[in-house]
Amino acid sequence: MVSKTVSVSQAEGWHARPASEFAKVAVKSGALVTVSRLGQTPVRGDSVLSLLALGAKHGEKLMITVNGTDEEMVLNQLTSLF
C-alpha cells in the first residue's frame, strides 16, 4: 500500500471532469484506490459520485492511497492529474 498527499490545483475545485478522469484511471488500474480529505473517512477512487461528495476546493489537501498491483505506477498516474 502506498499513499501520497496532493493539493487540488483546479481553480473551481475538484469538479466532474477531473473526478471522472481520476476514476477512469482508478478503474483501469484494477487496484483499490481511496481518496480522503485529511482527517476524514476515505471514499472509493473509482466512483465519480464519491469523489465529488468530498467537496474538495482549490488548494485543499487530499490523501490518495493505492493498494494492489503496480501501486507506485498507479499512484504516479493519479497524482499527475493534480
C-alpha positions in Angstrom: 0.0 0.0 0.0 1.3 3.5 -1.0 -0.1 6.9 -0.2 0.6 10.5 -1.2 -0.9 13.9 -0.2 -1.8 16.2 -3.1 -3.3 19.7 -3.4 -6.3 20.4 -5.6 -5.0 22.7 -8.3 -8.2 23.4 -10.2 -9.5 26.9 -9.5 -13.0 25.6 -9.4 -12.1 22.8 -7.0 -12.3 19.1 -7.8 -15.3 19.1 -10.2 -16.9 16.5 -12.5 -14.3 16.4 -15.3 -11.1 15.9 -13.1 -13.0 13.5 -10.8 -14.1 11.5 -13.9 -10.6 11.3 -15.3 -9.3 10.2 -11.8 -12.0 7.4 -11.6 -11.2 6.1 -15.1 -7.5 5.7 -14.1 -8.5 4.0 -10.8 -10.9 1.6 -12.5 -8.4 0.7 -15.3 -5.6 0.0 -12.7 -7.6 -2.8 -11.0 -6.1 -1.6 -7.7 -8.1 -0.5 -4.6 -7.8 3.3 -4.7 -9.2 5.5 -1.9 -9.2 9.3 -1.5 -9.8 11.3 1.6 -9.7 14.8 2.9 -7.2 14.9 5.7 -8.6 13.5 8.9 -11.8 12.2 7.2 -13.1 8.9 6.1 -11.8 7.8 2.7 -14.0 7.3 -0.3 -13.6 4.9 -3.3 -11.5 6.4 -6.0 -13.3 4.5 -8.7 -16.6 6.3 -8.0 -17.1 9.8 -9.5 -20.1 10.4 -7.2 -18.0 9.5 -4.1 -15.1 11.7 -5.3 -17.5 14.7 -5.9 -19.0 14.1 -2.4 -15.6 15.1 -1.0 -16.4 18.7 -2.0 -12.7 19.4 -2.3 -11.9 23.1 -3.0 -8.9 24.8 -4.6 -5.8 24.3 -2.5 -7.3 21.7 -0.3 -5.2 18.7 0.5 -6.3 15.1 -0.3 -4.7 11.8 0.6 -4.6 9.2 -2.2 -4.0 5.6 -1.2 -3.4 2.7 -3.7 -3.4 -1.0 -2.7 -2.8 -3.6 -5.4 -0.7 -4.3 -8.4 1.8 -1.7 -9.7 0.9 0.6 -6.8 3.7 3.2 -7.4 2.9 3.4 -11.1 -0.8 3.9 -10.4 -0.2 6.4 -7.7 2.1 8.4 -10.1 -0.6 8.4 -12.7 -3.3 9.5 -10.3 -1.2 12.3 -8.7 -0.2 13.6 -12.1 -3.9 14.6 -12.6 -3.5 17.3 -9.9 
